[in-house]
Amino acid sequence: MINDQAYNAVIGFSADGSQMFLTGHYSRTPSAARTQGVSVSRKTDNGWSRPENIFIPYYLNKSHLQSGYLSPDGSVLVYAAESYGSLGVEDIFISVKLPDGSWSEPRNAGPAVNTRFQEVSPSLNADKTRLYFATNGRGGLRKF
């Protein structure tokens, strides 16, 4: 089951649409506690499979907010979290898929991106050269 009593959010699909990536680690039994992380569900003839947990070393989010984006080729995960080395409340972190199929330790995007306030809802353009996100730490245009 993809939708359970915990917070459920999609962070991306594989380019061919056969895999759906989700926030959170799913427990093996419905009564067990759900943990932080990223999971993948695969499209089957009967719908979506039960999500399988993906191991990302040192993944931690101390915030109640969760948002992220997985590139369509499945090689880059950007997400917002209050974690190890955060400069502010929520920062943007980046993890990449390594040649052996494992994931890198997340790296803080640094002060050029992150402020002492919130950076959330990250995404990338198609060729992964631009990062888009929302922040309340840079003032903004203030035009409504």
The first five atom37 places (N, CA, C, CB, O) and aatype in JSON, in Angstrom:
{
  "aatype": [12, 9, 2, 3, 5, 0, 18, 2, 0, 19, 9, 7, 13, 15, 0, 3, 7, 15, 5, 12, 13, 10, 16, 7, 8, 18, 15, 1, 16, 14, 15, 0, 0, 1, 16, 5, 7, 19, 15, 19, 15, 1, 11, 16, 3, 2, 7, 17, 15, 1, 14, 6, 2, 9, 13, 9, 14, 18, 18, 10, 2, 11, 15, 8, 10, 5, 15, 7, 18, 10, 15, 14, 3, 7, 15, 19, 10, 19, 18, 0, 0, 6, 15, 18, 7, 15, 10, 7, 19, 6, 3, 9, 13, 9, 15, 19, 11, 10, 14, 3, 7, 15, 17, 15, 6, 14, 1, 2, 0, 7, 14, 0, 19, 2, 16, 1, 13, 5, 6, 19, 15, 14, 15, 10, 2, 0, 3, 11, 16, 1, 10, 18, 13, 0, 16, 2, 7, 1, 7, 7, 10, 1, 11, 13],
  "atom_mask": [
    [1, 1, 1, 1, 1],
    [1, 1, 1, 1, 1],
    [1, 1, 1, 1, 1],
    [1, 1, 1, 1, 1],
    [1, 1, 1, 1, 1],
    [1, 1, 1, 1, 1],
    [1, 1, 1, 1, 1],
    [1, 1, 1, 1, 1],
    [1, 1, 1, 1, 1],
    [1, 1, 1, 1, 1],
    [1, 1, 1, 1, 1],
    [1, 1, 1, 0, 1],
    [1, 1, 1, 1, 1],
    [1, 1, 1, 1, 1],
    [1, 1, 1, 1, 1],
    [1, 1, 1, 1, 1],
    [1, 1, 1, 0, 1],
    [1, 1, 1, 1, 1],
    [1, 1, 1, 1, 1],
    [1, 1, 1, 1, 1],
    [1, 1, 1, 1, 1],
    [1, 1, 1, 1, 1],
    [1, 1, 1, 1, 1],
    [1, 1, 1, 0, 1],
    [1, 1, 1, 1, 1],
    [1, 1, 1, 1, 1],
    [1, 1, 1, 1, 1],
    [1, 1, 1, 1, 1],
    [1, 1, 1, 1, 1],
    [1, 1, 1, 1, 1],
    [1, 1, 1, 1, 1],
    [1, 1, 1, 1, 1],
    [1, 1, 1, 1, 1],
    [1, 1, 1, 1, 1],
    [1, 1, 1, 1, 1],
    [1, 1, 1, 1, 1],
    [1, 1, 1, 0, 1],
    [1, 1, 1, 1, 1],
    [1, 1, 1, 1, 1],
    [1, 1, 1, 1, 1],
    [1, 1, 1, 1, 1],
    [1, 1, 1, 1, 1],
    [1, 1, 1, 1, 1],
    [1, 1, 1, 1, 1],
    [1, 1, 1, 1, 1],
    [1, 1, 1, 1, 1],
    [1, 1, 1, 0, 1],
    [1, 1, 1, 1, 1],
    [1, 1, 1, 1, 1],
    [1, 1, 1, 1, 1],
    [1, 1, 1, 1, 1],
    [1, 1, 1, 1, 1],
    [1, 1, 1, 1, 1],
    [1, 1, 1, 1, 1],
    [1, 1, 1, 1, 1],
    [1, 1, 1, 1, 1],
    [1, 1, 1, 1, 1],
    [1, 1, 1, 1, 1],
    [1, 1, 1, 1, 1],
    [1, 1, 1, 1, 1],
    [1, 1, 1, 1, 1],
    [1, 1, 1, 1, 1],
    [1, 1, 1, 1, 1],
    [1, 1, 1, 1, 1],
    [1, 1, 1, 1, 1],
    [1, 1, 1, 1, 1],
    [1, 1, 1, 1, 1],
    [1, 1, 1, 0, 1],
    [1, 1, 1, 1, 1],
    [1, 1, 1, 1, 1],
    [1, 1, 1, 1, 1],
    [1, 1, 1, 1, 1],
    [1, 1, 1, 1, 1],
    [1, 1, 1, 0, 1],
    [1, 1, 1, 1, 1],
    [1, 1, 1, 1, 1],
    [1, 1, 1, 1, 1],
    [1, 1, 1, 1, 1],
    [1, 1, 1, 1, 1],
    [1, 1, 1, 1, 1],
    [1, 1, 1, 1, 1],
    [1, 1, 1, 1, 1],
    [1, 1, 1, 1, 1],
    [1, 1, 1, 1, 1],
    [1, 1, 1, 0, 1],
    [1, 1, 1, 1, 1],
    [1, 1, 1, 1, 1],
    [1, 1, 1, 0, 1],
    [1, 1, 1, 1, 1],
    [1, 1, 1, 1, 1],
    [1, 1, 1, 1, 1],
    [1, 1, 1, 1, 1],
    [1, 1, 1, 1, 1],
    [1, 1, 1, 1, 1],
    [1, 1, 1, 1, 1],
    [1, 1, 1, 1, 1],
    [1, 1, 1, 1, 1],
    [1, 1, 1, 1, 1],
    [1, 1, 1, 1, 1],
    [1, 1, 1, 1, 1],
    [1, 1, 1, 0, 1],
    [1, 1, 1, 1, 1],
    [1, 1, 1, 1, 1],
    [1, 1, 1, 1, 1],
    [1, 1, 1, 1, 1],
    [1, 1, 1, 1, 1],
    [1, 1, 1, 1, 1],
    [1, 1, 1, 1, 1],
    [1, 1, 1, 1, 1],
    [1, 1, 1, 0, 1],
    [1, 1, 1, 1, 1],
    [1, 1, 1, 1, 1],
    [1, 1, 1, 1, 1],
    [1, 1, 1, 1, 1],
    [1, 1, 1, 1, 1],
    [1, 1, 1, 1, 1],
    [1, 1, 1, 1, 1],
    [1, 1, 1, 1, 1],
    [1, 1, 1, 1, 1],
    [1, 1, 1, 1, 1],
    [1, 1, 1, 1, 1],
    [1, 1, 1, 1, 1],
    [1, 1, 1, 1, 1],
    [1, 1, 1, 1, 1],
    [1, 1, 1, 1, 1],
    [1, 1, 1, 1, 1],
    [1, 1, 1, 1, 1],
    [1, 1, 1, 1, 1],
    [1, 1, 1, 1, 1],
    [1, 1, 1, 1, 1],
    [1, 1, 1, 1, 1],
    [1, 1, 1, 1, 1],
    [1, 1, 1, 1, 1],
    [1, 1, 1, 1, 1],
    [1, 1, 1, 1, 1],
    [1, 1, 1, 1, 1],
    [1, 1, 1, 0, 1],
    [1, 1, 1, 1, 1],
    [1, 1, 1, 0, 1],
    [1, 1, 1, 0, 1],
    [1, 1, 1, 1, 1],
    [1, 1, 1, 1, 1],
    [1, 1, 1, 1, 1],
    [1, 1, 1, 1, 1]
  ],
  "atom_positions": [
    [[0.84, -1.17, 0.0], [0.0, 0.0, 0.0], [0.9, 1.24, 0.0], [-0.96, -0.01, 1.22], [1.81, 1.35, 0.82]],
    [[0.64, 2.16, -0.9], [1.44, 3.39, -0.99], [0.91, 4.43, -0.03], [1.44, 3.94, -2.42], [1.68, 5.05, 0.71]],
    [[-0.39, 4.65, -0.01], [-0.98, 5.62, 0.91], [-1.27, 4.93, 2.23], [-2.28, 6.23, 0.32], [-2.02, 3.96, 2.3]],
    [[-0.64, 5.45, 3.29], [-0.86, 4.92, 4.62], [-1.15, 6.09, 5.54], [0.35, 4.08, 5.11], [-1.44, 7.18, 5.07]],
    [[-1.07, 5.89, 6.85], [-1.41, 6.94, 7.8], [-0.32, 7.99, 7.93], [-1.7, 6.34, 9.15], [-0.55, 9.03, 8.54]],
    [[0.85, 7.74, 7.39], [1.95, 8.7, 7.45], [1.82, 9.71, 6.3], [3.33, 7.97, 7.39], [0.95, 9.58, 5.44]],
    [[2.7, 10.69, 6.32], [2.76, 11.68, 5.24], [3.26, 10.97, 3.98], [3.68, 12.89, 5.62], [4.3, 10.33, 4.01]],
    [[2.52, 11.1, 2.89], [2.89, 10.45, 1.63], [3.11, 11.51, 0.56], [1.79, 9.45, 1.18], [2.27, 12.39, 0.37]],
    [[4.23, 11.43, -0.14], [4.5, 12.38, -1.21], [5.36, 11.72, -2.28], [5.2, 13.64, -0.67], [6.28, 10.96, -1.97]],
    [[5.05, 12.02, -3.54], [5.83, 11.54, -4.67], [6.94, 12.55, -4.93], [4.93, 11.35, -5.95], [6.7, 13.76, -4.95]],
    [[8.17, 12.04, -5.11], [9.28, 12.94, -5.43], [9.78, 12.77, -6.85], [10.42, 12.71, -4.46], [10.66, 13.51, -7.29]],
    [[9.24, 11.81, -7.59], [9.63, 11.67, -8.98], [9.27, 10.33, -9.56], [0.0, 0.0, 0.0], [8.91, 9.39, -8.85]],
    [[9.37, 10.26, -10.88], [9.12, 9.04, -11.65], [10.33, 8.76, -12.52], [7.84, 9.17, -12.5], [11.04, 9.68, -12.93]],
    [[10.57, 7.5, -12.79], [11.61, 7.16, -13.76], [11.17, 7.67, -15.13], [11.89, 5.61, -13.79], [9.98, 7.89, -15.36]],
    [[12.12, 7.84, -16.03], [11.82, 8.38, -17.36], [10.78, 7.55, -18.1], [13.09, 8.47, -18.18], [9.98, 8.1, -18.85]],
    [[10.79, 6.25, -17.9], [9.83, 5.39, -18.6], [8.52, 5.22, -17.83], [10.45, 4.02, -18.85], [7.62, 4.51, -18.3]],
    [[8.39, 5.85, -16.67], [7.16, 5.78, -15.88], [6.95, 4.49, -15.12], [0.0, 0.0, 0.0], [5.88, 4.29, -14.55]],
    [[7.94, 3.61, -15.11], [7.77, 2.32, -14.45], [8.1, 2.32, -12.96], [8.62, 1.3, -15.14], [7.79, 1.36, -12.26]],
    [[8.72, 3.4, -12.48], [9.08, 3.5, -11.06], [8.6, 4.83, -10.52], [10.61, 3.34, -10.87], [8.73, 5.87, -11.17]],
    [[8.05, 4.8, -9.31], [7.6, 6.0, -8.62], [8.4, 6.1, -7.32], [6.06, 5.96, -8.34], [8.45, 5.15, -6.54]],
    [[9.03, 7.24, -7.08], [9.85, 7.46, -5.9], [9.06, 8.29, -4.89], [11.19, 8.15, -6.28], [8.4, 9.27, -5.25]],
    [[9.14, 7.89, -3.63], [8.31, 8.44, -2.57], [9.14, 8.86, -1.38], [7.26, 7.44, -2.14], [10.23, 8.33, -1.15]],
    [[8.62, 9.83, -0.6], [9.27, 10.17, 0.66], [8.98, 9.08, 1.68], [8.8, 11.56, 1.18], [7.9, 8.49, 1.67]],
    [[9.92, 8.83, 2.55], [9.73, 7.9, 3.66], [10.13, 6.48, 3.36], [0.0, 0.0, 0.0], [10.11, 6.02, 2.21]],
    [[10.5, 5.79, 4.41], [10.74, 4.35, 4.36], [9.49, 3.66, 4.87], [12.01, 3.94, 5.21], [8.94, 4.04, 5.9]],
    [[9.04, 2.67, 4.16], [7.85, 1.93, 4.53], [8.23, 0.73, 5.38], [7.07, 1.48, 3.27], [9.21, 0.04, 5.09]],
    [[7.45, 0.47, 6.42], [7.71, -0.68, 7.28], [7.11, -1.94, 6.64], [7.11, -0.46, 8.7], [6.26, -1.85, 5.76]],
    [[7.58, -3.08, 7.08], [7.09, -4.35, 6.54], [5.68, -4.67, 7.03], [8.02, -5.49, 6.93], [4.94, -5.4, 6.37]],
    [[5.32, -4.13, 8.18], [3.97, -4.36, 8.71], [3.28, -3.03, 8.93], [4.02, -5.19, 10.03], [3.94, -2.06, 9.33]],
    [[1.99, -2.94, 8.68], [1.28, -1.67, 8.81], [1.35, -1.05, 10.21], [-0.16, -1.87, 8.44], [1.27, 0.17, 10.33]],
    [[1.51, -1.87, 11.26], [1.52, -1.33, 12.61], [2.89, -0.81, 13.05], [1.06, -2.39, 13.57], [3.0, -0.11, 14.06]],
    [[3.94, -1.14, 12.3], [5.3, -0.7, 12.67], [5.5, 0.77, 12.31], [6.36, -1.58, 11.97], [4.85, 1.31, 11.42]],
    [[6.42, 1.4, 13.02], [6.72, 2.81, 12.77], [7.37, 2.98, 11.41], [7.63, 3.38, 13.87], [8.16, 2.14, 10.97]],
    [[7.05, 4.06, 10.75], [7.64, 4.4, 9.46], [8.85, 5.3, 9.71], [6.61, 5.08, 8.51], [8.81, 6.14, 10.61]],
    [[9.9, 5.15, 8.94], [11.12, 5.93, 9.17], [11.4, 6.86, 7.99], [12.31, 5.01, 9.41], [10.73, 6.8, 6.96]],
    [[12.4, 7.7, 8.16], [12.78, 8.66, 7.13], [13.52, 7.99, 6.0], [13.64, 9.76, 7.73], [14.11, 6.93, 6.16]],
    [[13.47, 8.63, 4.85], [14.22, 8.13, 3.7], [13.46, 8.3, 2.41], [0.0, 0.0, 0.0], [12.57, 9.14, 2.29]],
    [[13.82, 7.48, 1.45], [13.22, 7.47, 0.11], [12.9, 6.03, -0.23], [14.17, 8.13, -0.96], [13.66, 5.12, 0.11]],
    [[11.78, 5.82, -0.9], [11.36, 4.48, -1.31], [10.99, 4.49, -2.79], [10.16, 3.98, -0.46], [10.75, 5.55, -3.37]],
    [[10.94, 3.29, -3.38], [10.56, 3.16, -4.78], [9.45, 2.12, -4.9], [11.78, 2.76, -5.67], [9.5, 1.06, -4.26]],
    [[8.45, 2.43, -5.71], [7.37, 1.5, -6.04], [7.44, 1.26, -7.54], [5.96, 2.05, -5.61], [7.68, 2.18, -8.31]],
    [[7.22, 0.01, -7.94], [7.3, -0.34, -9.36], [5.92, -0.6, -9.92], [8.2, -1.57, -9.56], [5.07, -1.21, -9.27]],
    [[5.7, -0.14, -11.16], [4.42, -0.33, -11.83], [4.3, -1.8, -12.25], [4.28, 0.61, -13.05], [5.21, -2.36, -12.85]],
    [[3.15, -2.41, -11.92], [2.89, -3.8, -12.29], [1.58, -3.86, -13.05], [2.85, -4.72, -11.03], [0.9, -2.84, -13.22]],
    [[1.21, -5.03, -13.51], [-0.07, -5.2, -14.2], [-1.25, -4.94, -13.26], [-0.18, -6.61, -14.79], [-2.36, -4.65, -13.72]],
    [[-1.01, -5.04, -11.96], [-2.06, -4.86, -10.96], [-1.99, -3.51, -10.25], [-1.99, -5.96, -9.94], [-2.68, -3.32, -9.25]],
    [[-1.19, -2.58, -10.74], [-1.03, -1.29, -10.08], [0.41, -1.1, -9.63], [0.0, 0.0, 0.0], [1.34, -1.54, -10.31]],
    [[0.6, -0.44, -8.5], [1.94, -0.15, -7.98], [2.31, -1.15, -6.89], [2.02, 1.29, -7.44], [1.47, -1.5, -6.06]],
    [[3.56, -1.59, -6.89], [4.05, -2.54, -5.89], [4.2, -1.86, -4.53], [5.39, -3.16, -6.33], [4.21, -0.64, -4.43]],
    [[4.32, -2.68, -3.51], [4.62, -2.15, -2.19], [5.99, -1.46, -2.26], [4.6, -3.29, -1.09], [6.93, -2.04, -2.8]],
    [[6.11, -0.24, -1.73], [7.39, 0.48, -1.81], [8.54, -0.26, -1.15], [7.25, 1.85, -1.18], [8.39, -0.87, -0.09]],
    [[9.7, -0.2, -1.81], [10.93, -0.77, -1.28], [11.83, 0.38, -0.84], [11.65, -1.68, -2.35], [11.96, 1.38, -1.55]],
    [[12.44, 0.24, 0.32], [13.29, 1.3, 0.86], [14.61, 1.4, 0.11], [13.55, 1.05, 2.33], [15.21, 0.39, -0.27]],
    [[15.06, 2.63, -0.11], [16.35, 2.92, -0.73], [17.28, 3.44, 0.37], [16.2, 3.96, -1.91], [16.91, 4.34, 1.12]],
    [[18.47, 2.88, 0.46], [19.43, 3.3, 1.48], [20.24, 4.49, 0.97], [20.36, 2.14, 1.87], [20.91, 4.4, -0.06]],
    [[20.16, 5.6, 1.7], [20.98, 6.78, 1.44], [21.72, 7.06, 2.75], [20.11, 8.05, 0.97], [21.1, 7.41, 3.75]],
    [[23.05, 6.89, 2.76], [23.8, 7.05, 4.01], [23.62, 8.43, 4.62], [25.29, 6.78, 3.78], [23.67, 9.44, 3.92]],
    [[23.41, 8.46, 5.92], [23.28, 9.7, 6.7], [22.09, 10.56, 6.29], [24.53, 10.52, 6.57], [22.1, 11.77, 6.52]],
    [[21.07, 9.95, 5.7], [19.84, 10.69, 5.41], [19.18, 11.02, 6.74], [18.87, 9.87, 4.46], [18.91, 10.13, 7.54]],
    [[18.91, 12.29, 6.96], [18.26, 12.73, 8.19], [17.48, 14.0, 7.89], [19.29, 12.97, 9.33], [17.97, 14.89, 7.19]],
    [[16.28, 14.07, 8.41], [15.48, 15.28, 8.32], [14.82, 15.52, 9.67], [14.42, 15.19, 7.17], [13.9, 14.79, 10.05]],
    [[15.29, 16.53, 10.39], [14.73, 16.86, 11.7], [13.49, 17.74, 11.59], [15.79, 17.56, 12.56], [12.83, 18.0, 12.59]],
    [[13.18, 18.18, 10.39], [12.02, 19.04, 10.16], [10.77, 18.21, 9.92], [12.28, 19.98, 8.96], [10.85, 17.06, 9.51]],
    [[9.61, 18.8, 10.17], [8.36, 18.13, 9.85], [8.01, 18.31, 8.37], [7.22, 18.67, 10.73], [7.12, 17.62, 7.86]],
    [[8.69, 19.22, 7.67], [8.46, 19.42, 6.24], [9.28, 18.43, 5.43], [8.81, 20.87, 5.83], [10.42, 18.13, 5.77]],
    [[8.68, 17.92, 4.35], [9.4, 17.02, 3.45], [9.11, 17.44, 2.02], [9.0, 15.54, 3.69], [7.95, 17.57, 1.62]],
    [[10.16, 17.64, 1.24], [9.99, 17.9, -0.18], [11.27, 17.49, -0.89], [9.66, 19.4, -0.46], [12.36, 17.57, -0.32]],
    [[11.12, 17.05, -2.11], [12.29, 16.61, -2.86], [11.94, 16.37, -4.31], [0.0, 0.0, 0.0], [10.79, 16.48, -4.72]],
    [[12.97, 16.04, -5.07], [12.81, 15.81, -6.51], [13.88, 14.82, -6.95], [12.9, 17.14, -7.31], [15.05, 14.96, -6.6]],
    [[13.46, 13.85, -7.73], [14.4, 12.9, -8.32], [14.42, 13.14, -9.82], [14.01, 11.43, -7.99], [13.36, 13.16, -10.45]],
    [[15.6, 13.31, -10.4], [15.7, 13.53, -11.84], [15.11, 12.33, -12.59], [17.18, 13.76, -12.26], [15.2, 11.2, -12.11]],
    [[14.5, 12.56, -13.77], [13.86, 11.46, -14.5], [14.79, 10.29, -14.82], [13.29, 11.99, -15.79], [14.34, 9.15, -14.92]],
    [[16.09, 10.55, -14.97], [17.01, 9.45, -15.24], [17.41, 8.73, -13.95], [18.25, 9.97, -15.95], [18.18, 7.77, -13.99]],
    [[16.89, 9.19, -12.81], [17.13, 8.53, -11.54], [18.51, 8.71, -10.97], [0.0, 0.0, 0.0], [18.92, 7.94, -10.1]],
    [[19.25, 9.71, -11.45], [20.65, 9.84, -11.02], [20.91, 10.89, -9.96], [21.5, 10.14, -12.2], [21.96, 10.87, -9.32]],
    [[19.97, 11.83, -9.75], [20.19, 12.92, -8.8], [18.93, 13.12, -7.96], [20.58, 14.23, -9.54], [17.83, 13.25, -8.49]],
    [[19.12, 13.14, -6.65], [18.05, 13.45, -5.72], [18.39, 14.77, -5.05], [17.86, 12.32, -4.66], [19.47, 14.91, -4.46]],
    [[17.5, 15.74, -5.13], [17.63, 17.0, -4.37], [16.45, 17.05, -3.41], [17.67, 18.28, -5.33], [15.31, 16.75, -3.79]],
    [[16.72, 17.42, -2.18], [15.63, 17.47, -1.21], [15.91, 18.54, -0.17], [15.42, 16.1, -0.55], [17.06, 18.96, 0.02]],
    [[14.85, 18.96, 0.52], [14.96, 19.95, 1.59], [14.91, 19.22, 2.92], [13.84, 21.02, 1.49], [14.08, 18.34, 3.12]],
    [[15.81, 19.61, 3.82], [15.85, 18.97, 5.13], [16.58, 19.85, 6.13], [16.52, 17.58, 5.05], [17.38, 20.71, 5.75]],
    [[16.29, 19.63, 7.39], [17.13, 20.16, 8.45], [17.95, 18.96, 8.89], [16.29, 20.81, 9.65], [17.42, 18.03, 9.5]],
    [[19.22, 18.98, 8.59], [20.03, 17.78, 8.74], [21.43, 18.13, 9.23], [20.11, 17.02, 7.43], [21.69, 19.24, 9.68]],
    [[22.32, 17.16, 9.13], [23.73, 17.38, 9.49], [24.27, 18.53, 8.65], [24.57, 16.08, 9.26], [24.16, 18.51, 7.42]],
    [[24.85, 19.52, 9.29], [25.47, 20.62, 8.57], [24.5, 21.63, 7.99], [0.0, 0.0, 0.0], [24.9, 22.43, 7.14]],
    [[23.26, 21.65, 8.43], [22.3, 22.64, 7.93], [22.76, 24.05, 8.3], [20.88, 22.37, 8.48], [23.24, 24.28, 9.41]],
    [[22.59, 24.97, 7.37], [22.93, 26.37, 7.61], [21.75, 27.12, 8.22], [23.37, 27.04, 6.32], [21.92, 28.17, 8.82]],
    [[20.55, 26.57, 8.04], [19.35, 27.21, 8.54], [18.3, 26.19, 8.9], [0.0, 0.0, 0.0], [18.62, 25.07, 9.33]],
    [[17.05, 26.57, 8.74], [15.94, 25.71, 9.14], [15.86, 24.52, 8.2], [14.61, 26.5, 9.14], [16.13, 23.39, 8.62]],
    [[15.49, 24.73, 6.95], [15.56, 23.67, 5.94], [16.55, 24.11, 4.88], [14.14, 23.37, 5.31], [16.5, 25.25, 4.41]],
    [[17.44, 23.23, 4.5], [18.44, 23.49, 3.46], [18.22, 22.5, 2.32], [19.9, 23.37, 4.02], [17.54, 21.49, 2.48]],
    [[18.8, 22.82, 1.18], [18.78, 21.92, 0.03], [19.99, 21.0, 0.11], [18.76, 22.72, -1.31], [21.12, 21.46, 0.3]],
    [[19.75, 19.71, -0.03], [20.79, 18.69, -0.04], [20.74, 17.93, -1.36], [20.63, 17.72, 1.16], [19.69, 17.84, -1.99]],
    [[21.88, 17.39, -1.76], [21.99, 16.67, -3.03], [22.66, 15.32, -2.79], [22.81, 17.5, -4.07], [23.67, 15.23, -2.1]],
    [[22.07, 14.28, -3.36], [22.65, 12.94, -3.33], [22.63, 12.42, -4.76], [21.86, 11.98, -2.35], [21.66, 12.63, -5.49]],
    [[23.69, 11.74, -5.17], [23.76, 11.22, -6.54], [23.9, 9.7, -6.52], [24.94, 11.86, -7.31], [24.47, 9.12, -5.59]],
    [[23.37, 9.09, -7.56], [23.49, 7.64, -7.7], [24.89, 7.33, -8.21], [22.39, 7.06, -8.65], [25.33, 7.9, -9.22]],
    [[25.58, 6.45, -7.53], [26.96, 6.09, -7.88], [26.98, 4.98, -8.93], [27.73, 5.65, -6.62], [25.97, 4.3, -9.12]],
    [[28.11, 4.79, -9.6], [28.19, 3.75, -10.66], [27.79, 2.35, -10.21], [29.59, 3.7, -11.19], [27.3, 1.56, -11.01]],
    [[27.98, 2.04, -8.92], [27.61, 0.7, -8.44], [26.13, 0.59, -8.06], [28.46, 0.33, -7.24], [25.69, -0.46, -7.6]],
    [[25.36, 1.68, -8.26], [23.93, 1.67, -7.97], [23.56, 2.16, -6.59], [0.0, 0.0, 0.0], [22.38, 2.35, -6.29]],
    [[24.55, 2.38, -5.72], [24.28, 2.91, -4.39], [24.16, 4.43, -4.47], [25.4, 2.49, -3.38], [24.43, 5.03, -5.51]],
    [[23.76, 5.05, -3.38], [23.59, 6.5, -3.33], [24.69, 7.14, -2.49], [22.21, 6.88, -2.77], [25.14, 6.56, -1.5]],
    [[25.12, 8.33, -2.89], [26.14, 9.07, -2.15], [25.55, 9.65, -0.88], [26.76, 10.18, -3.02], [24.34, 9.83, -0.75]],
    [[26.43, 9.95, 0.05], [26.04, 10.69, 1.24], [25.53, 12.06, 0.77], [27.24, 10.82, 2.27], [26.18, 12.68, -0.07]],
    [[24.4, 12.53, 1.29], [23.89, 13.84, 0.87], [24.87, 14.96, 1.22], [22.53, 14.11, 1.52], [25.52, 14.94, 2.27]],
    [[24.96, 15.92, 0.31], [25.82, 17.09, 0.54], [24.95, 18.33, 0.56], [26.92, 17.21, -0.55], [24.04, 18.49, -0.24]],
    [[25.25, 19.2, 1.49], [24.56, 20.48, 1.58], [24.92, 21.3, 0.34], [24.92, 21.24, 2.9], [26.09, 21.34, -0.04]],
    [[23.94, 21.95, -0.27], [24.19, 22.75, -1.48], [25.01, 24.0, -1.18], [22.88, 23.14, -2.12], [25.45, 24.67, -2.12]],
    [[25.22, 24.35, 0.08], [26.12, 25.43, 0.46], [25.46, 26.8, 0.53], [0.0, 0.0, 0.0], [24.28, 26.95, 0.21]],
    [[26.24, 27.8, 0.96], [25.69, 29.14, 1.2], [25.28, 29.9, -0.06], [26.69, 29.96, 1.94], [24.55, 30.88, 0.03]],
    [[25.72, 29.48, -1.22], [25.24, 30.13, -2.45], [23.76, 29.84, -2.68], [26.07, 29.66, -3.67], [23.08, 30.6, -3.36]],
    [[23.27, 28.74, -2.11], [21.87, 28.34, -2.22], [21.15, 28.54, -0.89], [21.76, 26.87, -2.68], [20.09, 29.17, -0.85]],
    [[21.7, 28.02, 0.17], [21.02, 27.97, 1.46], [21.27, 29.2, 2.31], [21.44, 26.75, 2.22], [22.36, 29.78, 2.29]],
    [[20.24, 29.6, 3.06], [20.32, 30.74, 3.98], [20.04, 30.22, 5.38], [19.31, 31.87, 3.59], [19.94, 29.01, 5.59]],
    [[19.92, 31.12, 6.35], [19.58, 30.7, 7.71], [18.08, 30.47, 7.85], [20.06, 31.74, 8.73], [17.6, 30.1, 8.92]],
    [[17.34, 30.71, 6.77], [15.9, 30.51, 6.77], [15.56, 29.21, 6.04], [15.18, 31.71, 6.12], [16.35, 28.27, 6.07]],
    [[14.4, 29.15, 5.39], [13.94, 27.92, 4.74], [14.17, 27.92, 3.24], [12.48, 27.71, 5.03], [13.85, 28.89, 2.55]],
    [[14.71, 26.83, 2.75], [14.77, 26.53, 1.32], [14.01, 25.22, 1.15], [16.28, 26.44, 0.77], [14.37, 24.22, 1.77]],
    [[12.98, 25.21, 0.32], [12.11, 24.04, 0.18], [11.71, 23.83, -1.28], [10.86, 24.18, 1.06], [11.99, 24.67, -2.13]],
    [[11.07, 22.73, -1.54], [10.51, 22.37, -2.86], [11.52, 22.43, -3.99], [9.36, 23.29, -3.18], [11.27, 23.08, -5.01]],
    [[12.67, 21.77, -3.84], [13.67, 21.82, -4.9], [13.28, 20.98, -6.12], [15.01, 21.35, -4.37], [12.56, 19.99, -6.0]],
    [[13.77, 21.4, -7.28], [13.65, 20.61, -8.51], [14.78, 21.04, -9.44], [12.25, 20.8, -9.2], [15.44, 22.05, -9.21]],
    [[14.99, 20.26, -10.47], [16.04, 20.52, -11.46], [15.42, 20.66, -12.84], [17.1, 19.39, -11.45], [14.35, 20.12, -13.11]],
    [[16.11, 21.4, -13.72], [15.66, 21.42, -15.11], [16.07, 20.1, -15.77], [16.27, 22.65, -15.88], [16.76, 19.28, -15.16]],
    [[15.63, 19.91, -17.01], [15.79, 18.61, -17.69], [17.25, 18.15, -17.79], [15.2, 18.68, -19.07], [17.52, 16.96, -17.67]],
    [[18.18, 19.08, -18.02], [19.58, 18.65, -18.17], [20.38, 18.79, -16.86], [20.26, 19.46, -19.26], [21.6, 18.7, -16.87]],
    [[19.66, 19.02, -15.75], [20.25, 19.06, -14.4], [21.31, 20.15, -14.23], [20.87, 17.72, -14.09], [22.24, 19.99, -13.45]],
    [[21.15, 21.27, -14.95], [22.1, 22.37, -14.81], [21.55, 23.53, -13.99], [22.52, 22.86, -16.17], [22.29, 24.44, -13.63]],
    [[20.25, 23.51, -13.7], [19.64, 24.58, -12.9], [18.8, 23.97, -11.78], [18.76, 25.49, -13.79], [18.07, 23.0, -11.97]],
    [[18.95, 24.56, -10.62], [18.2, 24.17, -9.44], [17.12, 25.22, -9.19], [19.13, 24.01, -8.2], [17.41, 26.42, -9.17]],
    [[15.89, 24.78, -9.01], [14.77, 25.66, -8.68], [14.3, 25.31, -7.28], [13.61, 25.54, -9.72], [14.25, 24.13, -6.92]],
    [[13.94, 26.31, -6.49], [13.47, 26.06, -5.13], [12.78, 27.31, -4.61], [14.64, 25.65, -4.19], [12.9, 28.39, -5.19]],
    [[12.07, 27.16, -3.52], [11.42, 28.28, -2.84], [12.24, 28.6, -1.59], [9.92, 27.96, -2.48], [12.79, 27.71, -0.96]],
    [[12.3, 29.89, -1.24], [13.02, 30.31, -0.05], [12.33, 31.51, 0.57], [14.49, 30.64, -0.37], [11.72, 32.32, -0.13]],
    [[12.44, 31.63, 1.88], [11.99, 32.86, 2.54], [13.2, 33.59, 3.13], [10.96, 32.54, 3.66], [13.06, 34.41, 4.03]],
    [[14.39, 33.29, 2.61], [15.61, 33.88, 3.13], [16.31, 34.85, 2.2], [0.0, 0.0, 0.0], [17.44, 35.25, 2.48]],
    [[15.67, 35.25, 1.12], [16.34, 36.15, 0.18], [15.52, 37.41, -0.15], [16.64, 35.41, -1.11], [15.91, 38.18, -1.03]],
    [[14.44, 37.63, 0.51], [13.68, 38.86, 0.3], [12.63, 38.76, -0.79], [0.0, 0.0, 0.0], [11.46, 39.06, -0.55]],
    [[13.0, 38.34, -1.99], [12.05, 38.22, -3.08], [11.7, 39.55, -3.73], [0.0, 0.0, 0.0], [12.17, 40.6, -3.31]],
    [[10.87, 39.48, -4.74], [10.49, 40.67, -5.49], [9.39, 41.48, -4.8], [10.03, 40.27, -6.87], [9.27, 42.68, -5.04]],
    [[8.61, 40.84, -3.97], [7.53, 41.47, -3.24], [6.5, 42.12, -4.17], [8.09, 42.5, -2.3], [5.91, 43.15, -3.81]],
    [[6.27, 41.55, -5.33], [5.25, 42.05, -6.26], [4.13, 41.04, -6.3], [5.84, 42.3, -7.69], [4.36, 39.85, -6.53]],
    [[2.91, 41.51, -6.08], [1.75, 40.63, -6.07], [0.75, 41.06, -7.11], [1.09, 40.6, -4.7], [-0.3, 40.44, -7.25]]
  ]
}
